Amino acid sequence: MTSLPIRYSPSGAVINNNDGGGLVPGSGMRLRLTEAMSTMGGSLAVPVAAAVISAAGFGDPAAVVLTLDLPKEGLKYRAKLSLDLVNTTTNIAAEVVLYLDTSIDGGTTYTNRAKSGHLVKSGSTSQVAPVGNARSADVYLPLTLGSDLGIDDATPTANIKLRARANLPLGTLGDVVVSSLAASGGTSVTGLNGTIHLELEECF
């Protein structure tokens, strides 16, 4: 791999490895990152059939999508989705599955690359008023070689796209929702960024 002349400042000394040689990036060193924070409006209930994470709610096909232009087969890519879930019932446990999908044809077709299941316990009746149970959930795509994602330098890929989906294989439809408020309850705090965080990285 080619050594990179990285300096402390434009006119400063070159940063070297411990052996005195030029700095050589290790596997996983980030080259580029794109990410998004989003609220969700519309239908917040996680559907039985997997549907895309959309700022306008489940059922809207306009997914939150991240894009990196001109990906390379020899580089590596990783991704993550985080969001908050609430089980609004007090007696029925549920399970939510989160998915990460990539596309290398401009978003015409997507391939699932990672999925993870998350149990969401029912809420409590021990309070003065019954309350639901909330938890954070994540799904990760670990470092994956570009060629394993279908990127081929012989026929340059214009971009790689990432979207996320969710579904409810266990539980009652309508009881488990994405918690992603634009404003808080109680003493109102407006302009919240939402709990949905999606990121896509390109790495050595």
SEDREN-593089 format. One record per atom (N, C-alpha, C, O): x, y, z; residue in one letter. Coordinates in steps of 0.1 Angstrom, whole numbers, plus 5000, padded with zeros to 4 digits. Atoms other than C-alpha are relative to their C-alpha. Example, Ala and Ser with C-alpha at 12.3 -4.5 7.8 and 13.67 -1.06 7.14 Angstrom:
residues 2
500949885000A/512349555078A/500950125000A/501950125007A/499149895000S/513749895071S/499250115008S/499750225009S/
This chain:
residues 204
500849885000M/500050005000M/500950125000M/501950135006M/499249885001T/501350354992T/500050075013T/499050095019T/499849924988S/502750555021S/499450144997S/499650194986S/500649875001L/500950885027L/500950105008L/501150085020L/499249904992P/503051195036P/499150095008P/498750205003P/500949924991I/500951325065I/500850085009I/501750035015I/499249914992R/502251625084R/499150065011R/497950065010R/500749934989Y/501351795117Y/499450134995Y/498350175000Y/500549875006S/500852115097S/500550004986S/501449934982S/499550005014P/501352215061P/501550014998P/502049964988P/498649995001S/504952305068S/500749925010S/501949935012S/499450074988G/505552065097G/500649874995G/500649834983G/499350135003A/507451735099A/499049894996A/497849905000A/500850115004V/506151425083V/499849915012V/500749885019V/500350104989I/504351185108I/500549874995I/500149824984I/499550135003N/506150855108N/499449895009N/498949925020N/500350114992N/505350505120N/501149985011N/502250055010N/499050034989N/507250375151N/501449964994N/502449985000N/498750065006D/509850205128D/500750114992D/501850084986D/499349895007G/510750545113G/499650014985G/499950114979G/500449995014G/509150465079G/498850094999G/498250155009G/501249925002G/506350655063G/498849955006G/498749835008G/501350044994L/502850645077L/499249924990L/498949964979L/500750095008V/501050345063V/498649985007V/498649935018V/501350014994P/497250345070P/499749855002P/499949774994P/500450144997G/495950025087G/498649974996G/497950074992G/501350045004S/492849835079S/499050065009S/499150055021S/501049934993G/489850025090G/500150155002G/499350225007G/499849854999M/491350375088M/499050074991M/498950034979M/501149945007R/488450595077R/500650104989R/501550184991R/499849915011L/488650775043L/498950104999L/499250224998L/501249915002R/485150915040R/498949955009R/498849835012R/501250034992L/482050925061L/498850094996L/499050214993L/501249935002T/478451025053T/499049955010T/498949835013T/500950044990E/475751025079E/498850095000E/498850204994E/501249924999A/472251155087A/499349975013A/499349865019A/500950014988M/470151225118M/498650044995M/498550144987M/501349975006S/466451225112S/498949985011S/499049895019S/501350034992T/463051255130T/499249914990T/499549904979T/501050075008M/460151045118M/498650055003M/498250065014M/501449964998G/456651165112G/499149894994G/499649784991G/500950095006G/453650995098G/499849875008G/499749895021G/500250134992S/453150625108S/501349965007S/502349935000S/498850044993L/455650545135L/500049855004L/501049805009L/500150144996A/454450185141A/500849914991A/500649914979A/499150095008V/456949925130V/499149894994V/498349835001V/500950095007P/455149715104P/500449855000P/501649825003P/499750145000V/454949335101V/500949964989V/501849894990V/499150025012A/456449335066A/501150115000A/500850235003A/498949915000A/459849495064A/499850124991A/499450114979A/500249875008A/459649865053A/501150095003A/501850085013A/498949914998V/462150135048V/499850115011V/498750155014V/500049894991I/463050395074I/499950124992I/500850164985I/500249885007S/461650715061S/499750115009S/499150095020S/500349884992A/461451065075A/498550035001A/498050095010A/501549985001A/457751065065A/499349885006A/498049885006A/500750114993G/457050735084G/500049874992G/500249884980G/500250135007F/456550375075F/498950004990F/497850064993F/501049995011G/454650325043G/500450104990G/499850104979G/499549905010D/456450615026D/501249944994D/502149905001D/498950075006P/458850475000P/501350094999P/502350044995P/498949915001A/461150775002A/500949985012A/500950055022A/499150044989A/463850615024A/501050105003A/501450184994A/498849934997V/466550795043V/501249924993V/501449814997V/499050075008V/469450715019V/501350085001V/501350205000V/498749945000L/473150775022L/500849964987L/500549854982L/499350035013T/475450794991T/501550045001T/501850145006T/498549975002L/479250774986L/500249984985L/500049874979L/499750015014D/480350844950D/501349934997D/502249935006D/498850075005L/482950644931L/500649915010L/501849935013L/499450104991P/483450354955P/501049914993P/501049914980P/498950095006K/486450114949K/499949865005K/499649845017K/500150144996E/486549744950E/501049965010E/500749875018E/498950034991G/489749734970G/499950075013G/500650045023G/500249934987L/488449964998L/498949925007L/498349845002L/501050074991K/486249855027K/498950105004K/499250225005K/501249914996Y/482849985038Y/499449945012Y/499349825014Y/500850044988R/480949975071R/498950105002R/498950214997R/501249924999A/477650105081A/499349975014A/499549875020A/500750014987K/475350155112K/498750074999K/498650184993K/501349934997L/471750235120L/499749995015L/499949895021L/500550004986S/470650345155S/498750075000S/498450174993S/501349934998L/467150435166L/499449955014L/499949865019L/500750034987D/464850425197D/498749944997D/498049984988D/501250075002L/461950185200L/499250015013L/499850015024L/500950014988V/458950195224V/498949904998V/498249904988V/501150104999N/456649905233N/499050075009N/499250085021N/501049924993T/453550095243T/499049915008T/498249965016T/500950094992T/451749785258T/500649975014T/501850005016T/499550044987T/452049665294T/500049855002T/500249805013T/500150144998N/451649295288N/500449914988N/500449794989N/499650085011I/452949185254I/501450044995I/501750154991I/498749975004A/456649155246A/500150004984A/499249944978A/499949995015A/457849215210A/501449984996A/502349995004A/498750015006E/460749165187E/500050094987E/499150084979E/499849925012V/461949415160V/501349954993V/502349945000V/498850035008V/464449325132V/500350124992V/499550184985V/499549895008L/466549595117L/500949954989L/501649854990L/499250045012Y/468149575082Y/500850114995Y/500450234995Y/499249915008L/470849745063L/500249954986L/500649834984L/499950055014D/470749725025D/500950104992D/500950224995D/499249915009T/473149854998T/499649984986T/499049884982T/500350005014S/472749944962S/501250054992S/501850154997S/498949945008I/475349994935I/499550034986I/500350054977I/500649975013D/472950064906D/499150135001D/498150144994D/500749884999G/471750404917G/498749995008G/497950095008G/501250014991G/469050274941G/498949924993G/497849914998G/501050085007T/467150064915T/499849875008T/498649835010T/500150124993T/467849744934T/500950005013T/502050065012T/499250014987Y/469049684970Y/500249865004Y/499449775002Y/499650134995T/470749384986T/500250015015T/500950105020T/499849994986N/470449315023N/501449955004N/501849854999N/498650034996R/473849315039R/500149975015R/501149905019R/499950024986A/473149305077A/498650005006A/497750085001A/501349994993K/470149235100K/500249955014K/501049865017K/499950044986S/469749205138S/498650015006S/497850105003S/501350004993G/466849125161G/500250065014G/501250055020G/500049934987H/465949325192H/498749975008H/497650005003H/501250024992L/463549215220L/499750135007L/500550205012L/500549884994V/461449495233V/499049965011V/497849935007V/500950044989K/459949425267K/498750085001K/498750204996K/501249924998S/456449535275S/500250105012S/501250095019S/499949894990G/455849835297G/499649965014G/499549845017G/500350024986S/454949865334S/498750055004S/498250164999S/501349954994T/451649895353T/500350045014T/499350075022T/499649964986S/453549975386S/499950155002S/500050195014S/500049864999Q/453350345379Q/498650055003Q/497649975002Q/501349944998V/450450575388V/499249984987V/498049954988V/500650035013A/449650555351A/500949904992A/502249924993A/499250095007P/450850265329P/500950064990P/500650164984P/499149945009V/453950335309V/500649894991V/500749784995V/499450095009G/455550175279G/501549985003G/502050055012G/498550034998N/459150035277N/500750054988N/500450014976N/499249955011A/461750215256A/501449945000A/501949915011A/498650045001R/465150095243R/500650054987R/499950074977R/499249975012S/467850185218S/500349874993S/500649774999S/499650125008A/468549945190A/500950044988A/500850154983A/499049985011D/471349915164D/500149884991D/499849774995D/499650115009V/472349715134V/501350054993V/501450174989V/498749965006Y/475949715120Y/500349914988Y/500049794988Y/499350075011L/477549625087L/501550015003L/502050125002L/498649984997P/481149545097P/500850024987P/500350014976P/499149975011L/484149625075L/499849894989L/500049774991L/500250095011T/483349465041T/500750054988T/500550174984T/499349965012L/485449465010L/499150054989L/498049994987L/500949955011G/484049664981G/499649904990G/498549904986G/500350105009S/484249374958S/498949905005S/498249854997S/501150084994D/482049174982D/498750064999D/497650005001D/501249935001L/479449444978L/499650024985L/498650084982L/500349995014G/479549404940G/500750114993G/500450134981G/499349905007I/481849694932I/501149954992I/501849864997I/499150055009D/483949634902D/500750114993D/500150194985D/499349895006D/486649874891D/500149994985D/500350094978D/499950015015A/486649734856A/498850074993A/498950114982A/501249935004T/483149884852T/499750105011T/498850065019T/500149914988P/483350184875P/498650025005P/497750054997P/501349984993T/480450214900T/499950155003T/500750215009T/500249864998A/478950564901A/499950035015A/500450135020A/500149974985N/478050534938N/499549875007N/499049785001N/500550114992I/477150304966I/499050075010I/499250185015I/501149944992K/473850374985K/499749915012K/499849795010K/500450084989L/472650265019L/498750055005L/498450175006L/501349974994R/469150245033R/499849905012R/500649805013R/500350084989A/467650085064A/498549965000A/497750044995A/501450044999R/464449885070R/499849945014R/500749925022R/500450064988A/462549745100A/498749924999A/497949954990A/501350075000N/459849495107N/499849945014N/500749935022N/500450054987L/457949335136L/499549854999L/498449834996L/500450145001P/458048955135P/499349945012P/498649845011P/500750054988L/456748915171L/499450125007L/500150225010L/500749894993G/454249145188G/498750044993G/498449974983G/501349965006T/451049325180T/500250134992T/500850234997T/499949885008L/450949565151L/499450125006L/498350125011L/500549874994G/450649925163G/500550025014G/500550135019G/499549984987D/452149855197D/501450045002D/501850115012D/498649964999V/455849905189V/500250114990V/499950104978V/499949885009V/456750245175V/501550055001V/502250035011V/498749934999V/459950435166V/499850135007V/498950215004V/500049884992S/460550705191S/500950104994S/502150094995S/499249905007S/461751005171S/499350134999S/498750174989S/500849884999L/460251325182L/500850124995L/502050134996L/499549875004A/460751675168A/500050105011A/500750205011A/500149924989A/459851825201A/499849915012A/499149815011A/500250094988S/459951685237S/498750025006S/498050125003S/501249984992G/457051635260G/500350085012G/501450125014G/499749924988G/456651815293G/500450144997G/499750214989G/499449875004T/458652135292T/500649994986T/501649924984T/499750025014S/458852165255S/501450054996S/501850164998S/498849975006V/462252155238V/499949974985V/499749854982V/500350025014T/461852205201T/501349984992T/502450004997T/498850025009G/464152125171G/500849885003G/502049895000G/499350124997L/465151785183L/500549934987L/499749944977L/499450065013N/467351595157N/499449864998N/499649814987N/500550145002G/465451265162G/500949905005G/502149925007G/499150114995T/466750925173T/500649924989T/501449844991T/499550085011I/467450785138I/501350054996I/501450174991I/498649975005H/471150785130H/500549904991H/500649784995H/499550105011L/472450625098L/501350054996L/501550174993L/498749965005E/476050625087E/500649904991E/500449784993E/499350095010L/478150485059L/501550054999L/501750174997L/498549965000E/482050485060E/500749924988E/500449814985E/499150065009E/484650415034E/501450005007E/501850105012E/498750014992C/487950285049C/501049924992C/500749854982C/498950085005F/491350135040F/499749865004F/500549775001F/
